[in-house]
């Protein structure tokens, strides 16, 4: 659980920024989305293999060269 104590003289905006940063580093949102709905083992396996195919396809792509300068 991410908690942030507001220091004396600190604005609410800066405390909110610190809270958002802490939530992102602890991956709370990512975990909540992951557990938002039930996914069977078969669906998880299909998703995992699809992501692996996407990753491998991206790795096999030839590097993009910048356009020549005149």
C-alpha distances in whole Angstrom, upper triangle without the diagonal:
4,6,10,13,16,19,22,25,22,22,19,20,19,16,15,16,14,11,12,13,10,9,12,12,9,11,8,11,14,12,12,16,17,16,17,21,23,24,27,28,31,29,26,29,31,28,28,32,32,29,31,35,33,32,35,37,36,37,40,41,43,42,43,45,46,49,52,52,56
4,7,10,13,16,20,21,18,18,16,16,15,12,12,13,10,7,9,10,6,6,10,10,8,10,8,11,14,13,13,17,18,18,19,23,25,27,29,30,33,31,28,31,33,29,29,33,33,30,32,35,33,32,35,37,35,36,40,40,42,41,41,44,44,47,50,50,54
4,7,10,13,16,18,16,16,14,15,14,10,10,12,10,7,10,11,8,9,13,13,11,14,12,14,17,17,17,20,22,21,22,26,28,30,33,34,37,34,32,35,36,33,33,36,36,33,35,38,37,35,39,41,38,39,43,43,45,44,44,46,46,49,52,52,55
4,6,9,13,15,12,13,11,12,11,7,8,10,7,6,10,10,8,10,13,13,13,16,15,17,20,20,20,22,24,24,25,29,31,33,36,37,39,37,35,37,39,35,35,39,38,35,37,40,38,37,40,42,39,40,44,44,46,44,44,46,45,48,51,51,54
4,6,9,12,10,11,10,13,11,8,10,12,10,9,13,14,12,14,17,17,17,19,18,20,23,23,23,26,28,28,28,32,35,37,40,40,43,41,38,41,43,39,39,42,42,39,41,44,42,40,44,45,43,44,48,47,49,47,47,49,48,51,54,53,57
4,7,8,6,8,7,10,9,6,9,11,10,10,13,15,14,16,18,19,19,22,20,22,25,26,25,28,30,30,30,34,37,39,42,43,45,43,41,43,45,41,41,44,44,41,43,46,43,42,45,47,44,45,49,48,50,48,47,49,48,51,53,53,56
4,6,5,8,10,12,10,8,12,13,12,13,16,17,16,19,21,21,22,24,23,25,28,29,28,31,33,33,34,38,40,42,45,46,48,46,43,46,47,44,44,47,46,43,45,48,46,44,47,49,46,47,51,50,51,49,49,50,49,52,54,53,56
4,5,9,11,13,12,11,14,16,15,16,19,20,20,22,24,25,25,28,27,28,31,32,32,34,37,37,37,41,43,45,49,49,52,49,47,50,51,47,47,50,50,47,49,51,49,47,51,52,49,50,54,53,55,52,52,53,52,54,56,56,58
4,7,9,12,11,11,14,15,15,17,19,20,20,23,25,25,26,29,28,29,32,33,33,35,37,38,38,42,45,46,50,51,53,50,48,51,52,48,48,51,50,47,49,52,49,47,51,52,49,50,54,53,54,51,51,52,50,52,55,54,56
4,7,8,7,7,10,12,11,13,16,16,17,19,21,22,23,25,25,25,29,30,29,31,34,35,34,38,41,43,46,47,49,47,44,47,48,44,44,47,46,43,45,48,45,44,47,48,45,46,50,49,50,48,47,48,47,49,51,51,53
4,5,6,7,9,10,11,13,15,16,17,19,20,22,23,25,24,24,27,29,28,30,33,33,33,37,40,42,45,46,48,45,43,46,47,43,43,46,45,42,44,47,44,43,46,47,44,45,49,48,49,46,46,47,45,48,50,49,52
4,6,5,6,9,10,10,12,14,15,16,18,20,21,22,21,21,25,26,25,27,30,30,30,33,36,38,42,43,45,42,40,43,44,40,40,44,43,40,42,44,42,41,44,45,42,44,47,46,48,46,45,46,45,47,50,49,52
4,5,5,6,9,10,10,12,14,15,17,18,20,21,20,20,23,25,24,25,28,29,29,32,36,37,41,42,44,41,39,42,42,38,39,42,40,37,40,42,39,38,42,42,39,41,44,43,45,42,41,43,41,44,46,46,48
4,5,5,6,9,10,11,12,14,15,17,18,20,20,20,23,25,24,26,29,30,29,33,36,38,41,42,44,41,39,41,42,38,38,41,40,37,39,41,38,37,41,42,39,40,43,42,44,41,40,42,40,43,45,45,48
4,5,5,6,9,10,11,12,14,15,17,18,18,18,21,23,22,24,27,27,27,31,34,36,39,40,42,39,37,40,41,37,37,40,39,36,39,41,38,37,41,42,39,40,44,43,45,42,42,44,42,45,48,47,50
4,5,5,6,9,10,10,12,14,15,16,15,16,19,20,20,21,24,25,24,28,31,33,36,38,40,37,34,37,38,34,35,38,37,34,36,39,36,35,39,39,37,38,42,41,43,41,40,42,41,43,46,46,49
4,5,5,6,9,10,11,12,14,15,15,15,18,20,20,21,24,25,25,29,32,33,36,37,39,36,34,36,37,33,33,36,35,32,34,36,34,33,36,37,34,35,39,38,40,37,37,38,37,40,43,42,45
4,6,5,6,9,10,11,12,14,14,15,18,19,20,21,24,25,25,29,32,33,36,37,39,36,33,36,37,33,33,36,35,32,34,37,34,33,36,37,35,36,39,39,40,38,38,39,39,41,44,44,47
4,5,5,6,9,10,11,12,11,12,15,17,16,19,21,22,22,26,28,30,33,34,36,34,31,34,35,31,31,35,34,31,33,36,33,32,36,37,34,36,39,39,41,39,39,41,40,43,46,46,49
4,5,5,6,9,10,10,10,10,13,15,15,16,19,20,20,24,27,28,31,32,34,31,29,32,32,29,29,32,31,28,30,33,30,29,33,34,31,33,36,36,37,36,35,37,37,40,43,43,46
4,5,5,6,9,10,11,11,13,15,16,18,19,21,22,25,28,29,32,32,34,31,29,31,32,28,28,31,30,27,29,32,29,28,31,32,30,31,34,34,36,33,34,35,35,38,41,41,44
4,5,5,6,9,9,11,13,14,15,17,19,20,21,24,27,28,31,31,33,31,28,31,32,28,28,31,31,27,29,32,30,28,32,33,31,32,36,36,37,36,36,38,38,41,44,44,47
4,6,5,6,6,7,10,11,11,13,15,16,17,21,23,24,27,28,30,28,25,28,29,25,25,29,28,25,27,30,28,27,30,32,30,31,34,34,37,35,35,38,38,41,44,44,48
4,6,5,7,7,8,11,12,13,15,17,17,21,23,24,27,27,29,26,24,26,27,23,23,26,25,22,24,27,25,24,27,28,26,27,31,31,33,31,32,34,34,37,40,41,44
4,5,8,10,10,12,14,15,16,18,20,23,25,25,28,28,30,27,24,27,28,24,23,26,26,23,24,27,25,24,27,29,26,27,31,31,33,31,32,34,34,38,40,41,45
4,6,9,9,9,11,14,14,15,17,20,22,23,26,26,28,26,23,25,27,23,22,26,26,23,25,28,26,25,28,30,28,29,32,33,35,34,35,37,37,41,44,44,48
4,6,5,6,9,10,11,13,14,17,19,20,23,23,25,23,20,22,23,20,19,23,23,20,22,25,23,22,25,27,25,26,30,30,33,32,32,35,36,39,42,43,47
4,5,5,6,9,10,11,12,16,18,19,22,23,25,23,20,23,24,21,21,25,24,22,24,27,25,24,28,30,28,29,33,33,36,35,36,38,39,42,45,46,50
4,5,5,6,9,10,10,14,17,18,21,22,24,21,19,22,23,19,20,23,23,20,23,25,24,23,27,28,26,28,31,32,34,33,34,37,37,40,43,44,48
4,6,5,6,9,10,13,15,15,18,19,21,18,16,19,19,16,16,20,19,17,19,22,20,20,23,25,23,25,28,29,31,31,31,34,35,38,41,43,46
4,5,5,6,9,11,13,14,17,17,20,18,15,18,19,16,16,20,20,18,20,23,22,22,25,27,26,27,30,31,34,34,35,38,38,41,45,46,50
4,5,5,6,9,12,14,17,18,21,18,16,20,21,18,19,22,22,20,23,25,24,24,28,29,28,30,33,33,36,36,37,40,40,43,47,48,51
4,5,5,8,11,12,15,17,19,16,14,18,18,15,16,20,19,17,20,23,21,22,25,26,25,27,30,31,34,33,34,37,38,41,44,46,49
4,6,7,9,9,12,14,16,13,11,14,15,13,13,17,17,15,18,21,20,20,23,25,24,26,29,30,33,33,34,37,38,41,45,46,50
4,6,7,9,12,14,16,14,12,16,17,15,16,20,20,19,21,24,23,24,27,28,28,30,32,33,37,37,38,41,42,45,48,50,54
4,7,9,13,16,17,15,14,18,18,16,18,21,20,20,23,25,24,25,28,29,29,31,34,34,37,37,38,41,42,45,48,50,53
4,6,10,13,15,12,12,16,16,14,17,20,19,19,22,24,23,25,28,29,29,31,33,34,38,38,39,42,43,46,49,51,55
4,7,10,12,10,10,14,14,13,15,18,18,19,21,23,23,25,27,28,29,31,33,34,38,39,40,43,45,47,51,53,56
4,7,8,6,6,10,11,10,12,15,15,16,18,20,20,22,24,25,26,28,30,31,35,36,37,41,42,45,49,51,54
4,5,5,6,9,10,11,12,14,15,17,18,20,21,23,24,26,27,29,30,32,36,37,39,42,44,47,50,53,56
4,5,5,6,9,10,10,12,14,15,16,18,20,21,22,24,26,27,29,31,34,36,37,41,43,46,49,52,55
4,5,5,6,9,10,11,12,14,15,16,18,20,21,22,24,26,27,29,33,34,36,40,42,45,48,51,54
4,5,5,6,9,10,10,12,14,15,16,18,20,21,23,24,26,27,31,33,34,38,40,42,46,48,52
4,5,5,6,9,10,11,12,14,15,16,18,20,21,23,24,26,30,31,33,36,38,41,44,47,50
4,5,5,6,8,10,11,12,14,15,16,18,20,21,22,25,28,30,32,35,38,40,44,46,50
4,5,5,6,9,10,10,12,14,15,16,18,20,21,23,27,28,30,34,36,38,42,45,48
4,6,5,6,9,10,11,12,14,15,17,18,20,21,25,26,28,32,34,36,40,42,46
4,5,5,6,9,10,11,12,14,15,17,19,20,24,25,27,31,33,36,39,42,45
4,5,5,6,9,10,10,12,14,15,16,18,22,24,26,30,32,35,38,41,44
4,5,5,6,9,10,11,12,14,15,17,21,22,24,28,30,32,36,39,42
4,5,5,6,9,10,11,12,14,16,19,20,22,26,28,31,34,37,40
4,5,5,6,8,10,11,12,14,18,19,22,25,28,31,34,37,40
4,5,5,6,9,10,11,12,16,18,20,24,27,29,32,35,39
4,6,5,6,9,10,11,15,16,18,22,24,26,30,33,36
4,5,5,6,9,10,14,15,17,20,23,26,29,32,35
4,5,5,6,9,12,14,17,20,23,26,29,32,35
4,5,5,6,10,12,15,18,21,23,26,30,33
4,6,5,9,10,12,16,18,21,24,27,30
4,6,8,9,12,15,18,21,24,27,30
4,6,9,12,15,18,21,24,27,30
4,6,9,12,15,18,20,24,27
4,6,9,13,15,17,21,24
4,6,10,13,15,18,21
4,7,9,12,15,18
4,6,9,12,15
4,6,9,12
4,7,10
4,7
4
